[in-house]
Amino acid sequence: MKILNARIHGYIDLVVVALFLLGPSLFGFGGTPRIACYVVAAVHLGLTLSTAYPMGLLKLVPFPAHGVVELLVIPSLVALPWVLGFNEVLAARNFFLASAGLVAVVVVLTNYKAADARSHARPALA
């Protein structure tokens, strides 16, 4: 059931960025996991601002491609604690695992072919 349209998805994207920025302070972890959170927040903000949907400013990335990127992000978020060596930091590891789950739920519930996303795409150059 695809109940999220592009506008709602965009708001959720901004909340995800905020969660990654606030996560280290809220859950008390620093070092590598904190830096990883800030990098993920920056990348996600870049994707959000570049997507052709209501939250996007640049409208360079088609909304369906945004969904593909998010699909790739899910296993990346799961792997990061082990790849970067902070899997023993329970708060950080669990934050990244929960974030992967949140992104997965949003991906499953989003209609990436929503009409409101197409209406925000940049017009083709003549």
Chimera marker file (.cmm) of the C-alpha trace (Angstrom):
<marker_set name="trace">
<marker id="1" x="0.000" y="0.000" z="0.000" r="1" g="1" b="0" radius="0.5"/>
<marker id="2" x="1.634" y="3.226" z="-1.236" r="1" g="1" b="0" radius="0.5"/>
<marker id="3" x="0.145" y="5.839" z="1.092" r="1" g="1" b="0" radius="0.5"/>
<marker id="4" x="2.931" y="8.449" z="1.035" r="1" g="1" b="0" radius="0.5"/>
<marker id="5" x="3.030" y="10.980" z="-1.779" r="1" g="1" b="0" radius="0.5"/>
<marker id="6" x="6.078" y="13.018" z="-2.788" r="1" g="1" b="0" radius="0.5"/>
<marker id="7" x="5.213" y="15.981" z="-0.554" r="1" g="1" b="0" radius="0.5"/>
<marker id="8" x="4.831" y="13.883" z="2.600" r="1" g="1" b="0" radius="0.5"/>
<marker id="9" x="7.936" y="11.888" z="1.668" r="1" g="1" b="0" radius="0.5"/>
<marker id="10" x="9.835" y="15.184" z="1.406" r="1" g="1" b="0" radius="0.5"/>
<marker id="11" x="8.790" y="16.204" z="4.902" r="1" g="1" b="0" radius="0.5"/>
<marker id="12" x="9.915" y="12.805" z="6.179" r="1" g="1" b="0" radius="0.5"/>
<marker id="13" x="13.251" y="13.281" z="4.396" r="1" g="1" b="0" radius="0.5"/>
<marker id="14" x="13.782" y="16.527" z="6.316" r="1" g="1" b="0" radius="0.5"/>
<marker id="15" x="12.932" y="14.762" z="9.585" r="1" g="1" b="0" radius="0.5"/>
<marker id="16" x="15.464" y="12.040" z="8.732" r="1" g="1" b="0" radius="0.5"/>
<marker id="17" x="18.141" y="14.687" z="8.156" r="1" g="1" b="0" radius="0.5"/>
<marker id="18" x="17.299" y="16.241" z="11.541" r="1" g="1" b="0" radius="0.5"/>
<marker id="19" x="17.406" y="12.836" z="13.259" r="1" g="1" b="0" radius="0.5"/>
<marker id="20" x="20.889" y="12.154" z="11.908" r="1" g="1" b="0" radius="0.5"/>
<marker id="21" x="22.047" y="15.598" z="13.013" r="1" g="1" b="0" radius="0.5"/>
<marker id="22" x="20.540" y="15.199" z="16.496" r="1" g="1" b="0" radius="0.5"/>
<marker id="23" x="21.110" y="11.451" z="16.972" r="1" g="1" b="0" radius="0.5"/>
<marker id="24" x="24.579" y="11.659" z="18.534" r="1" g="1" b="0" radius="0.5"/>
<marker id="25" x="23.399" y="14.211" z="21.122" r="1" g="1" b="0" radius="0.5"/>
<marker id="26" x="20.098" y="12.450" z="21.828" r="1" g="1" b="0" radius="0.5"/>
<marker id="27" x="21.658" y="9.010" z="22.253" r="1" g="1" b="0" radius="0.5"/>
<marker id="28" x="25.058" y="9.996" z="23.647" r="1" g="1" b="0" radius="0.5"/>
<marker id="29" x="27.610" y="8.751" z="21.167" r="1" g="1" b="0" radius="0.5"/>
<marker id="30" x="30.575" y="10.528" z="19.633" r="1" g="1" b="0" radius="0.5"/>
<marker id="31" x="33.652" y="9.770" z="17.581" r="1" g="1" b="0" radius="0.5"/>
<marker id="32" x="33.250" y="7.816" z="14.367" r="1" g="1" b="0" radius="0.5"/>
<marker id="33" x="29.509" y="7.170" z="14.746" r="1" g="1" b="0" radius="0.5"/>
<marker id="34" x="28.871" y="10.874" z="15.273" r="1" g="1" b="0" radius="0.5"/>
<marker id="35" x="30.860" y="11.755" z="12.160" r="1" g="1" b="0" radius="0.5"/>
<marker id="36" x="29.001" y="9.036" z="10.227" r="1" g="1" b="0" radius="0.5"/>
<marker id="37" x="25.684" y="10.569" z="11.318" r="1" g="1" b="0" radius="0.5"/>
<marker id="38" x="26.734" y="14.001" z="10.111" r="1" g="1" b="0" radius="0.5"/>
<marker id="39" x="27.928" y="12.612" z="6.773" r="1" g="1" b="0" radius="0.5"/>
<marker id="40" x="24.666" y="10.682" z="6.289" r="1" g="1" b="0" radius="0.5"/>
<marker id="41" x="22.700" y="13.833" z="7.179" r="1" g="1" b="0" radius="0.5"/>
<marker id="42" x="24.651" y="15.898" z="4.646" r="1" g="1" b="0" radius="0.5"/>
<marker id="43" x="24.266" y="13.307" z="1.890" r="1" g="1" b="0" radius="0.5"/>
<marker id="44" x="20.556" y="12.898" z="2.587" r="1" g="1" b="0" radius="0.5"/>
<marker id="45" x="20.046" y="16.663" z="2.614" r="1" g="1" b="0" radius="0.5"/>
<marker id="46" x="21.885" y="16.883" z="-0.711" r="1" g="1" b="0" radius="0.5"/>
<marker id="47" x="19.635" y="14.194" z="-2.190" r="1" g="1" b="0" radius="0.5"/>
<marker id="48" x="16.544" y="15.912" z="-0.779" r="1" g="1" b="0" radius="0.5"/>
<marker id="49" x="17.469" y="19.297" z="-2.217" r="1" g="1" b="0" radius="0.5"/>
<marker id="50" x="18.402" y="17.748" z="-5.588" r="1" g="1" b="0" radius="0.5"/>
<marker id="51" x="15.232" y="15.701" z="-6.067" r="1" g="1" b="0" radius="0.5"/>
<marker id="52" x="12.430" y="16.718" z="-8.427" r="1" g="1" b="0" radius="0.5"/>
<marker id="53" x="9.689" y="16.804" z="-5.796" r="1" g="1" b="0" radius="0.5"/>
<marker id="54" x="8.122" y="19.494" z="-3.607" r="1" g="1" b="0" radius="0.5"/>
<marker id="55" x="11.050" y="19.675" z="-1.136" r="1" g="1" b="0" radius="0.5"/>
<marker id="56" x="13.668" y="19.781" z="-3.872" r="1" g="1" b="0" radius="0.5"/>
<marker id="57" x="15.312" y="23.015" z="-4.921" r="1" g="1" b="0" radius="0.5"/>
<marker id="58" x="17.465" y="21.847" z="-7.824" r="1" g="1" b="0" radius="0.5"/>
<marker id="59" x="15.065" y="19.244" z="-9.277" r="1" g="1" b="0" radius="0.5"/>
<marker id="60" x="17.923" y="17.231" z="-10.818" r="1" g="1" b="0" radius="0.5"/>
<marker id="61" x="17.120" y="13.740" z="-9.521" r="1" g="1" b="0" radius="0.5"/>
<marker id="62" x="13.838" y="12.168" z="-10.648" r="1" g="1" b="0" radius="0.5"/>
<marker id="63" x="11.713" y="11.060" z="-7.705" r="1" g="1" b="0" radius="0.5"/>
<marker id="64" x="11.806" y="7.369" z="-8.753" r="1" g="1" b="0" radius="0.5"/>
<marker id="65" x="15.642" y="7.562" z="-8.824" r="1" g="1" b="0" radius="0.5"/>
<marker id="66" x="15.486" y="9.055" z="-5.315" r="1" g="1" b="0" radius="0.5"/>
<marker id="67" x="13.683" y="5.866" z="-4.299" r="1" g="1" b="0" radius="0.5"/>
<marker id="68" x="16.411" y="3.698" z="-5.816" r="1" g="1" b="0" radius="0.5"/>
<marker id="69" x="19.052" y="5.619" z="-3.864" r="1" g="1" b="0" radius="0.5"/>
<marker id="70" x="17.065" y="5.080" z="-0.678" r="1" g="1" b="0" radius="0.5"/>
<marker id="71" x="16.888" y="1.354" z="-1.415" r="1" g="1" b="0" radius="0.5"/>
<marker id="72" x="20.687" y="1.337" z="-1.602" r="1" g="1" b="0" radius="0.5"/>
<marker id="73" x="20.940" y="3.353" z="1.609" r="1" g="1" b="0" radius="0.5"/>
<marker id="74" x="19.144" y="0.671" z="3.658" r="1" g="1" b="0" radius="0.5"/>
<marker id="75" x="21.883" y="-2.005" z="3.512" r="1" g="1" b="0" radius="0.5"/>
<marker id="76" x="24.512" y="0.726" z="3.799" r="1" g="1" b="0" radius="0.5"/>
<marker id="77" x="23.041" y="1.937" z="7.100" r="1" g="1" b="0" radius="0.5"/>
<marker id="78" x="22.949" y="-1.658" z="8.354" r="1" g="1" b="0" radius="0.5"/>
<marker id="79" x="26.597" y="-2.246" z="7.378" r="1" g="1" b="0" radius="0.5"/>
<marker id="80" x="28.101" y="1.055" z="8.586" r="1" g="1" b="0" radius="0.5"/>
<marker id="81" x="28.592" y="0.087" z="12.246" r="1" g="1" b="0" radius="0.5"/>
<marker id="82" x="30.644" y="-2.960" z="11.213" r="1" g="1" b="0" radius="0.5"/>
<marker id="83" x="32.429" y="-1.331" z="8.285" r="1" g="1" b="0" radius="0.5"/>
<marker id="84" x="33.474" y="1.666" z="10.384" r="1" g="1" b="0" radius="0.5"/>
<marker id="85" x="34.167" y="-0.423" z="13.501" r="1" g="1" b="0" radius="0.5"/>
<marker id="86" x="31.614" y="0.953" z="15.951" r="1" g="1" b="0" radius="0.5"/>
<marker id="87" x="29.354" y="-2.103" z="16.159" r="1" g="1" b="0" radius="0.5"/>
<marker id="88" x="30.306" y="-2.464" z="19.853" r="1" g="1" b="0" radius="0.5"/>
<marker id="89" x="28.872" y="0.999" z="20.601" r="1" g="1" b="0" radius="0.5"/>
<marker id="90" x="25.333" y="-0.216" z="21.231" r="1" g="1" b="0" radius="0.5"/>
<marker id="91" x="23.570" y="3.142" z="21.085" r="1" g="1" b="0" radius="0.5"/>
<marker id="92" x="25.202" y="4.026" z="17.774" r="1" g="1" b="0" radius="0.5"/>
<marker id="93" x="24.781" y="0.571" z="16.257" r="1" g="1" b="0" radius="0.5"/>
<marker id="94" x="21.123" y="0.452" z="17.251" r="1" g="1" b="0" radius="0.5"/>
<marker id="95" x="20.563" y="3.981" z="15.943" r="1" g="1" b="0" radius="0.5"/>
<marker id="96" x="21.868" y="2.985" z="12.508" r="1" g="1" b="0" radius="0.5"/>
<marker id="97" x="19.880" y="-0.270" z="12.483" r="1" g="1" b="0" radius="0.5"/>
<marker id="98" x="16.689" y="1.543" z="13.512" r="1" g="1" b="0" radius="0.5"/>
<marker id="99" x="17.359" y="4.212" z="10.884" r="1" g="1" b="0" radius="0.5"/>
<marker id="100" x="17.664" y="1.520" z="8.219" r="1" g="1" b="0" radius="0.5"/>
<marker id="101" x="14.318" y="0.131" z="9.368" r="1" g="1" b="0" radius="0.5"/>
<marker id="102" x="12.719" y="3.578" z="9.239" r="1" g="1" b="0" radius="0.5"/>
<marker id="103" x="14.014" y="4.206" z="5.723" r="1" g="1" b="0" radius="0.5"/>
<marker id="104" x="12.759" y="0.768" z="4.647" r="1" g="1" b="0" radius="0.5"/>
<marker id="105" x="9.260" y="1.522" z="5.940" r="1" g="1" b="0" radius="0.5"/>
<marker id="106" x="9.215" y="4.879" z="4.147" r="1" g="1" b="0" radius="0.5"/>
<marker id="107" x="10.407" y="3.267" z="0.894" r="1" g="1" b="0" radius="0.5"/>
<marker id="108" x="7.702" y="0.601" z="1.088" r="1" g="1" b="0" radius="0.5"/>
<marker id="109" x="4.979" y="3.162" z="1.788" r="1" g="1" b="0" radius="0.5"/>
<marker id="110" x="5.989" y="5.776" z="-0.826" r="1" g="1" b="0" radius="0.5"/>
<marker id="111" x="4.398" y="6.142" z="-4.233" r="1" g="1" b="0" radius="0.5"/>
<marker id="112" x="7.473" y="7.095" z="-6.268" r="1" g="1" b="0" radius="0.5"/>
<marker id="113" x="5.284" y="7.603" z="-9.336" r="1" g="1" b="0" radius="0.5"/>
<marker id="114" x="3.134" y="10.231" z="-7.605" r="1" g="1" b="0" radius="0.5"/>
<marker id="115" x="1.714" y="12.954" z="-9.812" r="1" g="1" b="0" radius="0.5"/>
<marker id="116" x="2.806" y="15.690" z="-7.401" r="1" g="1" b="0" radius="0.5"/>
<marker id="117" x="6.450" y="14.707" z="-7.968" r="1" g="1" b="0" radius="0.5"/>
<marker id="118" x="6.144" y="14.876" z="-11.765" r="1" g="1" b="0" radius="0.5"/>
<marker id="119" x="4.579" y="18.320" z="-11.559" r="1" g="1" b="0" radius="0.5"/>
<marker id="120" x="7.733" y="19.598" z="-9.832" r="1" g="1" b="0" radius="0.5"/>
<marker id="121" x="10.201" y="18.314" z="-12.400" r="1" g="1" b="0" radius="0.5"/>
<marker id="122" x="12.230" y="20.792" z="-14.388" r="1" g="1" b="0" radius="0.5"/>
<marker id="123" x="10.866" y="21.407" z="-17.866" r="1" g="1" b="0" radius="0.5"/>
<marker id="124" x="12.953" y="20.009" z="-20.714" r="1" g="1" b="0" radius="0.5"/>
<marker id="125" x="15.139" y="22.475" z="-22.570" r="1" g="1" b="0" radius="0.5"/>
<marker id="126" x="14.043" y="23.210" z="-26.104" r="1" g="1" b="0" radius="0.5"/>
<link id1="1" id2="2" r="1" g="1" b="0" radius="0.2"/>
<link id1="2" id2="3" r="1" g="1" b="0" radius="0.2"/>
<link id1="3" id2="4" r="1" g="1" b="0" radius="0.2"/>
<link id1="4" id2="5" r="1" g="1" b="0" radius="0.2"/>
<link id1="5" id2="6" r="1" g="1" b="0" radius="0.2"/>
<link id1="6" id2="7" r="1" g="1" b="0" radius="0.2"/>
<link id1="7" id2="8" r="1" g="1" b="0" radius="0.2"/>
<link id1="8" id2="9" r="1" g="1" b="0" radius="0.2"/>
<link id1="9" id2="10" r="1" g="1" b="0" radius="0.2"/>
<link id1="10" id2="11" r="1" g="1" b="0" radius="0.2"/>
<link id1="11" id2="12" r="1" g="1" b="0" radius="0.2"/>
<link id1="12" id2="13" r="1" g="1" b="0" radius="0.2"/>
<link id1="13" id2="14" r="1" g="1" b="0" radius="0.2"/>
<link id1="14" id2="15" r="1" g="1" b="0" radius="0.2"/>
<link id1="15" id2="16" r="1" g="1" b="0" radius="0.2"/>
<link id1="16" id2="17" r="1" g="1" b="0" radius="0.2"/>
<link id1="17" id2="18" r="1" g="1" b="0" radius="0.2"/>
<link id1="18" id2="19" r="1" g="1" b="0" radius="0.2"/>
<link id1="19" id2="20" r="1" g="1" b="0" radius="0.2"/>
<link id1="20" id2="21" r="1" g="1" b="0" radius="0.2"/>
<link id1="21" id2="22" r="1" g="1" b="0" radius="0.2"/>
<link id1="22" id2="23" r="1" g="1" b="0" radius="0.2"/>
<link id1="23" id2="24" r="1" g="1" b="0" radius="0.2"/>
<link id1="24" id2="25" r="1" g="1" b="0" radius="0.2"/>
<link id1="25" id2="26" r="1" g="1" b="0" radius="0.2"/>
<link id1="26" id2="27" r="1" g="1" b="0" radius="0.2"/>
<link id1="27" id2="28" r="1" g="1" b="0" radius="0.2"/>
<link id1="28" id2="29" r="1" g="1" b="0" radius="0.2"/>
<link id1="29" id2="30" r="1" g="1" b="0" radius="0.2"/>
<link id1="30" id2="31" r="1" g="1" b="0" radius="0.2"/>
<link id1="31" id2="32" r="1" g="1" b="0" radius="0.2"/>
<link id1="32" id2="33" r="1" g="1" b="0" radius="0.2"/>
<link id1="33" id2="34" r="1" g="1" b="0" radius="0.2"/>
<link id1="34" id2="35" r="1" g="1" b="0" radius="0.2"/>
<link id1="35" id2="36" r="1" g="1" b="0" radius="0.2"/>
<link id1="36" id2="37" r="1" g="1" b="0" radius="0.2"/>
<link id1="37" id2="38" r="1" g="1" b="0" radius="0.2"/>
<link id1="38" id2="39" r="1" g="1" b="0" radius="0.2"/>
<link id1="39" id2="40" r="1" g="1" b="0" radius="0.2"/>
<link id1="40" id2="41" r="1" g="1" b="0" radius="0.2"/>
<link id1="41" id2="42" r="1" g="1" b="0" radius="0.2"/>
<link id1="42" id2="43" r="1" g="1" b="0" radius="0.2"/>
<link id1="43" id2="44" r="1" g="1" b="0" radius="0.2"/>
<link id1="44" id2="45" r="1" g="1" b="0" radius="0.2"/>
<link id1="45" id2="46" r="1" g="1" b="0" radius="0.2"/>
<link id1="46" id2="47" r="1" g="1" b="0" radius="0.2"/>
<link id1="47" id2="48" r="1" g="1" b="0" radius="0.2"/>
<link id1="48" id2="49" r="1" g="1" b="0" radius="0.2"/>
<link id1="49" id2="50" r="1" g="1" b="0" radius="0.2"/>
<link id1="50" id2="51" r="1" g="1" b="0" radius="0.2"/>
<link id1="51" id2="52" r="1" g="1" b="0" radius="0.2"/>
<link id1="52" id2="53" r="1" g="1" b="0" radius="0.2"/>
<link id1="53" id2="54" r="1" g="1" b="0" radius="0.2"/>
<link id1="54" id2="55" r="1" g="1" b="0" radius="0.2"/>
<link id1="55" id2="56" r="1" g="1" b="0" radius="0.2"/>
<link id1="56" id2="57" r="1" g="1" b="0" radius="0.2"/>
<link id1="57" id2="58" r="1" g="1" b="0" radius="0.2"/>
<link id1="58" id2="59" r="1" g="1" b="0" radius="0.2"/>
<link id1="59" id2="60" r="1" g="1" b="0" radius="0.2"/>
<link id1="60" id2="61" r="1" g="1" b="0" radius="0.2"/>
<link id1="61" id2="62" r="1" g="1" b="0" radius="0.2"/>
<link id1="62" id2="63" r="1" g="1" b="0" radius="0.2"/>
<link id1="63" id2="64" r="1" g="1" b="0" radius="0.2"/>
<link id1="64" id2="65" r="1" g="1" b="0" radius="0.2"/>
<link id1="65" id2="66" r="1" g="1" b="0" radius="0.2"/>
<link id1="66" id2="67" r="1" g="1" b="0" radius="0.2"/>
<link id1="67" id2="68" r="1" g="1" b="0" radius="0.2"/>
<link id1="68" id2="69" r="1" g="1" b="0" radius="0.2"/>
<link id1="69" id2="70" r="1" g="1" b="0" radius="0.2"/>
<link id1="70" id2="71" r="1" g="1" b="0" radius="0.2"/>
<link id1="71" id2="72" r="1" g="1" b="0" radius="0.2"/>
<link id1="72" id2="73" r="1" g="1" b="0" radius="0.2"/>
<link id1="73" id2="74" r="1" g="1" b="0" radius="0.2"/>
<link id1="74" id2="75" r="1" g="1" b="0" radius="0.2"/>
<link id1="75" id2="76" r="1" g="1" b="0" radius="0.2"/>
<link id1="76" id2="77" r="1" g="1" b="0" radius="0.2"/>
<link id1="77" id2="78" r="1" g="1" b="0" radius="0.2"/>
<link id1="78" id2="79" r="1" g="1" b="0" radius="0.2"/>
<link id1="79" id2="80" r="1" g="1" b="0" radius="0.2"/>
<link id1="80" id2="81" r="1" g="1" b="0" radius="0.2"/>
<link id1="81" id2="82" r="1" g="1" b="0" radius="0.2"/>
<link id1="82" id2="83" r="1" g="1" b="0" radius="0.2"/>
<link id1="83" id2="84" r="1" g="1" b="0" radius="0.2"/>
<link id1="84" id2="85" r="1" g="1" b="0" radius="0.2"/>
<link id1="85" id2="86" r="1" g="1" b="0" radius="0.2"/>
<link id1="86" id2="87" r="1" g="1" b="0" radius="0.2"/>
<link id1="87" id2="88" r="1" g="1" b="0" radius="0.2"/>
<link id1="88" id2="89" r="1" g="1" b="0" radius="0.2"/>
<link id1="89" id2="90" r="1" g="1" b="0" radius="0.2"/>
<link id1="90" id2="91" r="1" g="1" b="0" radius="0.2"/>
<link id1="91" id2="92" r="1" g="1" b="0" radius="0.2"/>
<link id1="92" id2="93" r="1" g="1" b="0" radius="0.2"/>
<link id1="93" id2="94" r="1" g="1" b="0" radius="0.2"/>
<link id1="94" id2="95" r="1" g="1" b="0" radius="0.2"/>
<link id1="95" id2="96" r="1" g="1" b="0" radius="0.2"/>
<link id1="96" id2="97" r="1" g="1" b="0" radius="0.2"/>
<link id1="97" id2="98" r="1" g="1" b="0" radius="0.2"/>
<link id1="98" id2="99" r="1" g="1" b="0" radius="0.2"/>
<link id1="99" id2="100" r="1" g="1" b="0" radius="0.2"/>
<link id1="100" id2="101" r="1" g="1" b="0" radius="0.2"/>
<link id1="101" id2="102" r="1" g="1" b="0" radius="0.2"/>
<link id1="102" id2="103" r="1" g="1" b="0" radius="0.2"/>
<link id1="103" id2="104" r="1" g="1" b="0" radius="0.2"/>
<link id1="104" id2="105" r="1" g="1" b="0" radius="0.2"/>
<link id1="105" id2="106" r="1" g="1" b="0" radius="0.2"/>
<link id1="106" id2="107" r="1" g="1" b="0" radius="0.2"/>
<link id1="107" id2="108" r="1" g="1" b="0" radius="0.2"/>
<link id1="108" id2="109" r="1" g="1" b="0" radius="0.2"/>
<link id1="109" id2="110" r="1" g="1" b="0" radius="0.2"/>
<link id1="110" id2="111" r="1" g="1" b="0" radius="0.2"/>
<link id1="111" id2="112" r="1" g="1" b="0" radius="0.2"/>
<link id1="112" id2="113" r="1" g="1" b="0" radius="0.2"/>
<link id1="113" id2="114" r="1" g="1" b="0" radius="0.2"/>
<link id1="114" id2="115" r="1" g="1" b="0" radius="0.2"/>
<link id1="115" id2="116" r="1" g="1" b="0" radius="0.2"/>
<link id1="116" id2="117" r="1" g="1" b="0" radius="0.2"/>
<link id1="117" id2="118" r="1" g="1" b="0" radius="0.2"/>
<link id1="118" id2="119" r="1" g="1" b="0" radius="0.2"/>
<link id1="119" id2="120" r="1" g="1" b="0" radius="0.2"/>
<link id1="120" id2="121" r="1" g="1" b="0" radius="0.2"/>
<link id1="121" id2="122" r="1" g="1" b="0" radius="0.2"/>
<link id1="122" id2="123" r="1" g="1" b="0" radius="0.2"/>
<link id1="123" id2="124" r="1" g="1" b="0" radius="0.2"/>
<link id1="124" id2="125" r="1" g="1" b="0" radius="0.2"/>
<link id1="125" id2="126" r="1" g="1" b="0" radius="0.2"/>
</marker_set>
